[in-house]
């Protein structure tokens, strides 16, 4: 029998038993969608690692405070992380691309009748060397600002959305989520050059940092800078620093130090030197930790890979279940068409013709399931790509071709045995079947 005739007959058989066919191809469709989702996840991992290294730098080290566990008091041997630590690191390794100490705090902001709590970050000039994704209205800090501890600030304006995810709109409507009052205020009010109150201090707003849209923000994969108000580090240490060690105030305290070696090859060496320098300065007190950002990203990727493997396993199981369904459909089809098989054999059809007919029908069923699965995956990937926290990378043509081939092969493999059994039926016995 010609291939086109087999396809036509198969399509008629599938259409005449819609319920049975849908149950078989549904599992194939879900399996294909799960496999494509896994491919998108893997692409996302590679892309986000590249974004991370491009934004953060290939040789980034993060020095953070190590909080005392179990409520133990510091013995007072160390003042904790300070600006002096950053300066010692800079002098010991002048070739470092970036040494950026920061101090984070919070305050109550007031302007006119508006009042809310905000997050404050004190920064130095090196802070803008990495992860600079902003556009500036007004101006940013200059060298005089960093040294003078003047009461000036730059506000952080969120970027909003190009296309807000539908799930977020529905959740906000259903749960009645309120918009962030600071976000709405900083977008609505012209504040450059105005005086605002942070706690009990008057600050002048010299600029506003405009973030990119959230669904296009390249920082959505990891440690996003979430401060609302930026001030020079010297200003933050004077007005927002409450660090105490062994009962004494630490005027130059910082929360962390970001170090960019400039090259991934030098990370291990610089990391060890930073550990040694700070251990000496902190007199052996383990009140800090040094982390390799690249390793943190790799740890995140490993977690995502485990999740992707679980999704892949679900997809494989679904496709296998679909294959079993196709086998059952083929067996039922053969049983209901035994007399037809006898007639065809009697008029000259070969065993290969019979085998080919049923295998073609099963492969067509697998192909339809694959196409539906691809459509489901395309819709899911498009929807998730509007969510900055779950953006998935677009797939290449061969991803779709591979999964379609898998679904067609599943139909072929699981129908081969029943189709072979059908081709071996004795024509005389088949014609007697009622």
Secondary structure as UniProt FT lines:
FT   HELIX           3..16
FT   HELIX           18..56
FT   TURN            58..59
FT   STRAND          60..65
FT   HELIX           69..71
FT   HELIX           83..92
FT   TURN            93..95
FT   STRAND          98..111
FT   TURN            112..113
FT   STRAND          114..123
FT   HELIX           125..129
FT   STRAND          135..138
FT   HELIX           143..148
FT   STRAND          152..157
FT   HELIX           166..175
FT   HELIX           181..188
FT   TURN            192..193
FT   STRAND          195..198
FT   TURN            199..200
FT   STRAND          201..210
FT   HELIX           214..216
FT   HELIX           218..221
FT   STRAND          229..232
FT   HELIX           233..239
FT   STRAND          244..245
FT   TURN            246..247
FT   STRAND          248..249
FT   TURN            251..252
FT   STRAND          256..260
FT   HELIX           264..266
FT   HELIX           267..281
FT   TURN            282..284
FT   STRAND          288..292
FT   HELIX           293..336
FT   HELIX           338..346
FT   TURN            347..348
FT   HELIX           351..384
FT   TURN            385..386
FT   TURN            388..389
FT   HELIX           397..423
FT   HELIX           427..432
//
